[in-house]
Amino acid sequence: MHVDPSNDVLATTTFSGEYAPWIDGTVMPVVWTRRFGAGRVFYSSLGHVAADFDVTEAREIVRRGLLWASR
């Protein structure tokens, strides 16, 4: 998932290397969409614990992504 030209990347994260020096500076997509035939795919790696969705922006990303994919 690092690079796929058919993904429309909506958000990325840049790793600091604090815990794994070899990944320092790596930019990785964390939210993306794409078409798959007549279908739609929404992906988000945000929200590893339920409390992450106490953040309004995180909830909104998921809400909008699911609405888009369900059209």
C-alpha positions as MATLAB code, in Angstrom:
seq = 'MHVDPSNDVLATTTFSGEYAPWIDGTVMPVVWTRRFGAGRVFYSSLGHVAADFDVTEAREIVRRGLLWASR';
ca = [
       0.000    0.000    0.000;
       2.987    2.325    0.060;
       2.595    3.183   -3.610;
      -0.368    2.358   -5.809;
      -1.192    4.875   -8.515;
      -4.878    3.919   -8.410;
      -5.185    5.061   -4.767;
      -6.384    8.585   -4.106;
      -4.424    9.370   -0.936;
      -6.343   11.627    1.461;
      -3.968   11.601    4.453;
      -0.409   10.507    5.203;
       1.830   10.168    8.212;
       5.581   10.656    8.400;
       7.447    8.353   10.736;
       9.975    9.906   13.121;
      12.196    6.874   13.583;
      11.903    7.188   17.359;
      11.067    3.494   17.797;
      12.471    2.102   14.560;
      15.363    4.141   13.135;
      15.158    2.441    9.728;
      11.721    3.996    9.076;
      12.749    7.596    9.900;
      11.261   10.012    7.373;
       9.070    7.426    5.639;
       5.801    8.918    4.427;
       2.959    6.396    4.413;
      -0.661    6.752    3.286;
      -3.087    6.256    6.180;
      -6.381    7.191    4.486;
      -7.148    6.517    0.834;
      -9.904    5.691   -1.620;
      -9.995    3.908   -4.941;
     -12.384    2.417   -7.435;
     -12.492   -1.325   -7.932;
     -14.561   -2.169  -10.996;
     -18.005   -0.731  -10.278;
     -17.234   -0.655   -6.549;
     -15.572    1.817   -4.236;
     -12.954    1.140   -1.576;
     -12.305    3.340    1.456;
      -9.335    2.531    3.698;
      -8.270    4.123    6.969;
      -5.653    2.908    9.411;
      -6.729    5.560   11.927;
      -8.258    4.442   15.204;
      -6.372    1.673   16.936;
      -8.468    2.060   20.085;
     -12.055    3.285   20.565;
     -10.887    6.468   22.297;
      -9.213    7.561   19.048;
     -12.695    8.303   17.727;
     -13.305   10.809   20.508;
     -11.388   13.072   18.123;
     -13.992   14.770   15.944;
     -11.767   14.809   12.859;
     -11.073   11.071   13.053;
     -14.797   10.312   13.300;
     -15.533   12.646   10.400;
     -12.950   11.015    8.133;
     -14.526    7.609    8.735;
     -18.076    8.950    8.345;
     -17.308   10.638    5.033;
     -15.319    7.664    3.753;
     -18.137    5.230    4.484;
     -20.685    7.538    2.868;
     -18.522    7.829   -0.239;
     -17.976    4.067   -0.467;
     -21.670    3.308   -0.032;
     -22.784    5.381   -3.041;
];
